[in-house]
């Protein structure tokens, strides 16, 4: 079970994800094999509406490509980051772009009331934490009339 990390070099073992989150190389080694996870994801997402905070990155660069190949398994909804851009209105440094994309932690603190995701002021860049933040942000914008799936 898991992944063979025995031949990973120091660059891979010290990647950003391991340095900036609580994910460890040992956790990767003990993880469920990717085909099993893909099967579970397909069962979970088939026919559902799905979004993310940065759809082109999360879906376009990951879930739609190998090894996941989930394009067509679910209905893609409005990008939460794109919706938050219009609410936060952070000025862009580029003339052709009116507003820049807000980082998730900025949009979350600017738009949601309190701390419904329970992050206590610190984004830990883990999938569950980021998903909680993004979902509460989406709900807050939906309630305010600023998010339309």
C-alpha positions in Angstrom: 0.0 0.0 0.0 1.2 3.6 -0.6 3.9 4.9 -2.8 7.6 3.9 -3.0 9.5 6.9 -1.7 12.7 5.0 -1.2 14.3 6.5 -4.3 13.2 10.1 -3.8 16.0 12.6 -3.8 16.4 15.4 -1.3 14.7 17.9 -3.6 11.5 15.8 -3.7 11.7 14.9 0.1 12.0 18.6 0.9 9.4 19.8 -1.5 7.3 22.9 -0.7 4.3 20.8 0.4 6.3 19.0 3.1 8.0 22.2 4.3 4.8 24.3 4.5 2.2 21.8 5.7 1.9 18.9 8.1 2.0 16.4 5.2 5.0 14.1 5.5 6.9 11.7 3.2 5.8 8.9 5.5 2.1 9.8 4.9 2.7 9.6 1.2 4.3 6.2 1.6 1.3 5.0 3.6 -1.4 6.5 1.3 -3.9 4.5 -0.6 -2.9 3.7 -4.2 -4.0 6.3 -6.7 -6.3 4.0 -8.7 -8.2 3.3 -5.6 -8.5 7.0 -4.8 -9.6 7.7 -8.4 -12.4 5.1 -8.1 -13.6 6.6 -4.8 -13.5 10.1 -6.4 -15.5 9.0 -9.4 -18.1 7.4 -7.2 -18.3 10.6 -5.0 -18.3 13.2 -7.8 -20.2 11.5 -10.6 -23.0 13.8 -11.7 -22.4 16.4 -9.0 -21.7 20.1 -9.2 -18.1 20.8 -8.4 -16.1 24.0 -8.0 -12.8 25.1 -6.4 -10.9 28.2 -5.4 -9.0 28.5 -8.7 -10.8 26.1 -11.1 -8.2 26.3 -13.9 -5.5 25.2 -11.4 -7.3 22.6 -9.3 -9.4 21.1 -12.0 -7.5 22.0 -15.2 -4.0 21.1 -14.0 -5.0 18.2 -11.8 -8.4 16.5 -11.9 -8.8 16.8 -15.7 -5.3 15.4 -16.4 -3.5 12.1 -15.9 -3.6 10.2 -13.7 -7.0 11.4 -12.6 -8.8 12.0 -15.9 -12.1 13.2 -14.4 -13.3 15.6 -17.1 -17.0 14.9 -17.8 -17.5 13.1 -14.5 -19.1 16.2 -12.9 -20.5 19.6 -13.7 -18.1 22.4 -13.3 -19.5 25.4 -11.5 -18.4 29.1 -11.1 -14.8 29.5 -9.8 -15.0 30.8 -6.2 -11.8 32.8 -6.8 -13.2 34.5 -9.8 -16.4 35.4 -7.9 -14.3 36.7 -4.9 -12.3 38.9 -7.3 -15.4 40.9 -8.1 -16.2 41.3 -4.4 -12.7 42.0 -3.0 -11.8 44.4 -5.9 -8.1 44.3 -5.3 -6.4 46.7 -7.9 -4.4 45.0 -10.6 -0.9 46.1 -11.7 -1.8 45.3 -15.3 -3.8 47.8 -17.4 -5.8 45.1 -19.2 -7.0 43.5 -16.0 -9.1 45.6 -13.6 -8.8 43.5 -10.5 -6.3 40.8 -9.4 -7.2 37.5 -7.9 -7.3 37.6 -4.1 -5.5 34.8 -2.2 -7.9 32.5 -0.4 -7.0 33.7 3.1 -7.5 37.3 2.1 -10.9 36.6 0.4 -12.0 34.4 3.4 -11.2 37.1 6.0 -12.7 39.9 3.8 -15.9 38.2 2.9 -16.9 35.7 5.6 -18.1 36.8 9.0 -16.1 35.4 11.9 -14.2 32.2 11.4 -16.7 29.5 10.3 -14.0 27.3 9.0 -12.1 27.3 12.3 -8.7 28.3 10.9 -7.9 30.6 13.7 -6.1 33.1 11.5 -3.7 30.5 9.9 -4.2 28.9 6.5 -2.4 25.6 6.7 -2.6 24.9 2.9 -4.1 21.4 3.3 -6.9 20.3 1.1 -9.5 20.0 3.9 -8.7 23.3 5.5 -8.7 25.1 2.1 -11.9 23.4 1.1 -13.6 24.5 4.3 -12.4 28.1 3.8 -13.5 28.1 0.2 -16.9 26.6 1.0 -17.7 29.2 3.7 -16.5 31.9 1.3 -18.8 30.6 -1.4 -21.7 30.4 1.0 -21.1 33.9 2.2 -21.0 35.2 -1.4 -24.1 33.2 -2.3 -26.0 34.7 0.6 -24.8 38.1 -0.4 -25.9 37.6 -4.0 -22.3 37.5 -5.3 -22.0 33.9 -6.2 -24.1 32.0 -8.8 -23.2 28.4 -9.4 
